[in-house]
Amino acid sequence: MTSAYVLDSHLSKFGKTESDYQSLSYDTANHLLKKNPGFIPEFLIFASMAPERYTGEIFLPAKIKEDLGLSSLFAIRSETASSSGASALHLARYLLLSGKFKRGIVIGTEVMSRLPREENNLLLGSVLSSQQRNLAMSMAQGGALTATRYLRDFGYIRKELFRLSKKLHDNGLENKIAHIQKNLSEEEYFSSPMFSSPLCLYDISPLSDGSCALLLETDPARLKKDRKKIEITGTGHGLGQVNGVPGGLSFTASKSAFEQAYAESGKKPSDIKVAELHDAFTIFEIIAAEDAGLFPQGKALANVAEGITDKRGRLPINPSGGLKTRGHPVGVSGLAQIAELCEFMNQNDSDTALSLSIGGLGVNNFATILEAKR
């Protein structure tokens, strides 16, 4: 059977850039292709949520292909809001497994800094249902409803959310491309602005610019000899209700995605050695870890407090710093998670990795399982 391998990846610095989508995409992809001479992609999939709104750019896959000097190939865009990067990766894998293509490039780019925060919030909130928007609800309020219920139902206090945020900030300090690199203190956490109780400034991912590119290959003989062979062995997708009631302790779309990825890969939760889980709001890491079966419901936050999910703990979760500190250029994050996991597995003994990327308020979600072998 055909397999899909991650040959190589490249991440830009996340934060604020003066580049536009086309230029940043070219820089990221060109850097990667130059590192891999002889790699001729047969397709190009571009991931982004809203270049038309952020910078007024359209028709980007064709323009990026032209800039890279590639010959005619299959080039399209994938857009599923904040899971766009993951949806592009899954689409690329399906193309490879179909047998129609042997190798391809996936590029995700978002430039969010051109809009003021108020306009950004309205744009990001456009994924909510009309009923939710009529109540003047924001994405942060959706996350806060979940956090409030989780703390209440399972007997936690807000200080335990600080421990989660602290872990992510500590991880971001070690990530050279992270948007936020800060040694967060307890005093700073509790004195920071409250966005939507109990979520404060340090519980919410920043508005980021950034880009990521991945090369996918079907021939293991073409993989680099000095790196592990990393295969995408399981993918899963769940599509929930846009009009669903926010504030739940589980996302049906995530559970469906995890179940499919486990079934396809033949893996189970106990096999996972590292994970990158969508944490646009810190509490989402906790919900995702429990939906994935990594911890029983109500126990994930306790495992954070015990250091189990630390970067050097028994089960590292978001060792990159996650969306919270690496940054969240929304159309890129799902792809960046895969690049970060590949790098982590190449530097550590971990052989099985899991990611979850969320589109909307837990609606259009993608789970991916990677396996690494020497």
Salt bridges, closest charged atoms under 4 A:
ASP8 OD2 - LYS35 NZ 3.35
ASP8 OD2 - LYS224 NZ 2.69
GLU42 OE2 - ARG103 NH1 3.74
GLU52 OE2 - ARG77 NH1 2.48
GLU66 OE1 - LYS65 NZ 3.59
ASP153 OD2 - ARG149 NE 3.16
ASP153 OD1 - ARG152 NE 2.81
ASP170 OD1 - LYS166 NZ 3.21
GLU174 OE1 - LYS311 NZ 3.29
GLU174 OE1 - ARG312 NH2 2.71
GLU186 OE2 - LYS159 NZ 3.66
GLU188 OE2 - LYS182 NZ 2.84
GLU217 OE1 - ARG103 NE 3.12
GLU217 OE1 - ARG222 NE 2.86
GLU264 OE1 - ARG93 NH1 3.11
ASP271 OD2 - LYS268 NZ 3.70
GLU276 OE1 - ARG326 NH1 3.54
GLU285 OE2 - LYS167 NZ 2.64
ASP310 OD2 - ARG163 NH2 3.15
GLU343 OE1 - ARG227 NH2 3.45
GLU371 OE1 - LYS267 NZ 3.47
